[in-house]
C-alpha cells in the first residue's frame, strides 16, 4: 500500500513538472504578445482621445457620415 502512495506522489510531481514546462513554453509567450498588443492599443486610444486630437476625430466622423449620406 505504501508503494501505491509513493507512485502516486511521484506521478503527481512528474505531471506537475510537465504541465509547468508546457505552460512555460506555450502559454507564456502568447500572454506576452497579448500584453504587448494591449499596451499598443491603449497607447493608440490615449492618442485618439487626447484633447488636442478630438477636433480632428470629430471632423473625420462628420466627413464619413456625410459621405455615407451621398
C-alpha positions as CSV (number, residue, x, y, z in Angstrom):
1,X,0.0,0.0,0.0
2,X,2.9,2.3,0.7
3,X,4.3,1.7,-2.8
4,X,0.9,3.0,-4.2
5,X,1.3,6.3,-2.4
6,X,4.9,6.7,-3.4
7,X,4.0,6.1,-7.0
8,X,1.0,8.5,-6.7
9,X,3.2,11.2,-5.3
10,X,5.9,10.7,-7.9
11,X,3.3,10.7,-10.6
12,X,1.8,13.9,-9.3
13,X,5.2,15.6,-9.2
14,X,6.1,14.5,-12.7
15,X,2.7,15.6,-14.0
16,X,3.1,19.0,-12.4
17,X,6.5,19.4,-13.9
18,X,5.3,18.5,-17.4
19,X,2.4,21.0,-17.0
20,X,4.8,23.7,-15.8
21,X,7.1,23.1,-18.9
22,X,4.1,23.3,-21.3
23,X,2.9,26.5,-19.6
24,X,6.4,28.0,-19.8
25,X,7.0,27.1,-23.5
26,X,3.5,27.6,-24.9
27,X,1.3,29.9,-22.9
28,X,3.7,32.5,-21.5
29,X,4.9,33.7,-24.9
30,X,1.3,34.1,-26.1
31,X,0.4,36.1,-23.0
32,X,3.4,38.3,-23.6
33,X,2.3,39.0,-27.1
34,X,-1.2,39.9,-25.9
35,X,0.2,42.2,-23.2
36,X,2.2,44.0,-25.9
37,X,-0.8,44.3,-28.2
38,X,-2.9,45.6,-25.3
39,X,-0.3,48.2,-24.4
40,X,-0.2,49.4,-28.1
41,X,-4.0,49.6,-28.3
42,X,-4.1,51.6,-25.0
43,X,-1.5,54.0,-26.4
44,X,-3.5,54.4,-29.6
45,X,-6.7,55.0,-27.6
46,X,-5.0,57.6,-25.4
47,X,-3.6,59.4,-28.5
48,X,-7.1,59.4,-30.1
49,X,-8.9,60.7,-27.0
50,X,-6.3,63.4,-26.3
51,X,-8.0,66.8,-26.1
52,X,-5.8,68.3,-28.9
53,X,-6.8,65.4,-31.2
54,X,-10.6,65.4,-30.7
55,X,-11.5,68.1,-33.2
56,X,-9.7,66.1,-36.0
57,X,-11.5,63.0,-34.9
58,X,-14.9,64.8,-35.0
59,X,-14.2,66.2,-38.4
60,X,-13.3,62.8,-39.7
61,X,-16.5,61.3,-38.3
62,X,-18.5,64.1,-39.8
63,X,-16.9,63.6,-43.2
64,X,-17.7,59.8,-43.0
65,X,-21.3,60.5,-42.1
66,X,-21.6,63.0,-45.0
67,X,-20.0,60.5,-47.4
68,X,-22.4,57.8,-46.4
69,X,-25.4,60.1,-46.9
70,X,-24.4,60.9,-50.5
